[in-house]
Amino acid sequence: MLNELPEIFAREGFTLEEAKFFPELKESFWHVTVVNAAGNVVGAGFGNSKTYARKVAISEFLERDQFRKINVSCESARNEWGLHLIPTGCGFAGGFNRQNVILRSVQEAAERWVMSKWVDDHLQIDELKYSELQGLDPVSKYIISRFDSVRFFRKIIHVNLGDICFKVEVAQTMGLKSGGIFPGSSAQCVIGPIWQHALLESFRHLLFIRNNPLRVDRFPDDKIHFFSKNAEIAMDIIMAANQPVWPDPQILFHKVESYFDSRFFLARTIFDGWSPWNEGPVERFLY
């Protein structure tokens, strides 16, 4: 599959842009983006090797491309992927390993559900001190140093998909800088470092503001700009989350399908009882 992509990219006008990140660090880290003919980024990946970063970026590109095709299909095809329930790309995951794609789809769905319950329903999440964090790698430590301070939150949930019970750890980082707040989130079903991805999201939001100073009235750009100047509003929302009893999460929708002669897989999972992040006013602290 990967060997065929250079030909596809050349035919469709896509290119790969690759750069080393964090040159201050001894270890090399790569950021790879897939760029279409119009110059728009349609996939991105990050890792400590160029090969891994390419694989992540291409997986994201293929996932988004399949979602785009589904989204413009007939109503029955859209309904088969739950777009009548939530008409966005949340809960989708794509990749080259079926089991891993299912895991990431459940993780994506859990992340959306947990964050909505936290912000909308004021359900309490544990805050961790920096000294309690485990497995912080050089990239994570470097990103933390770019903020005035960072706050760390974590919620663990258990959810059943058929006969399988998934334990999902959802992490949130809140990078504070010059009166603004820059959130990041991550979710995983396996034991291991979870903070790097969340911190990378926080850092990307910070870089977005630096590189795009003019506000645009579309989700999520409008919220990134709003909270880059209104950290106190976000902190009020966070501190209002004081309800200790969480409901048991329930999966409302799940589907997985193979493409390209079973060399690429797409999955989607939706949890019951939450509101999509793109809904509501700009002051709703979800994006």
Sequence and secondary structure as in RCSB ss.txt:
>XXXX:A:sequence
MLNELPEIFAREGFTLEEAKFFPELKESFWHVTVVNAAGNVVGAGFGNSKTYARKVAISEFLERDQFRKINVSCE
SARNEWGLHLIPTGCGFAGGFNRQNVILRSVQEAAERWVMSKWVDDHLQIDELKYSELQGLDPVSKYIISRFDSV
RFFRKIIHVNLGDICFKVEVAQTMGLKSGGIFPGSSAQCVIGPIWQHALLESFRHLLFIRNNPLRVDRFPDDKIH
FFSKNAEIAMDIIMAANQPVWPDPQILFHKVESYFDSRFFLARTIFDGWSPWNEGPVERFLY
>XXXX:A:secstr
 GGGHHHHHHHHT EEEEEEE TTSSS EEEEEEE TTS EEEEEEESSHHHHHHHHHHHHHHHHHHHHHHTS H
HHHHHTTTTT  SSTTEEEES HHHHHHHHHHHHHHHHHHHHHHHS B  EEE GGG     HHHHHHHHTSSEE
EEEEEEEEEEETTEEEEEEEEEEEEEETTEEEEEEEEESSSS  HHHHHHHHHHHHHHHHH  S  SSTTHHHHH
HHTS HHHHHHHHHT  B       EEEEEEEEETTTTEEEEEEEESS   TTSS TTS   
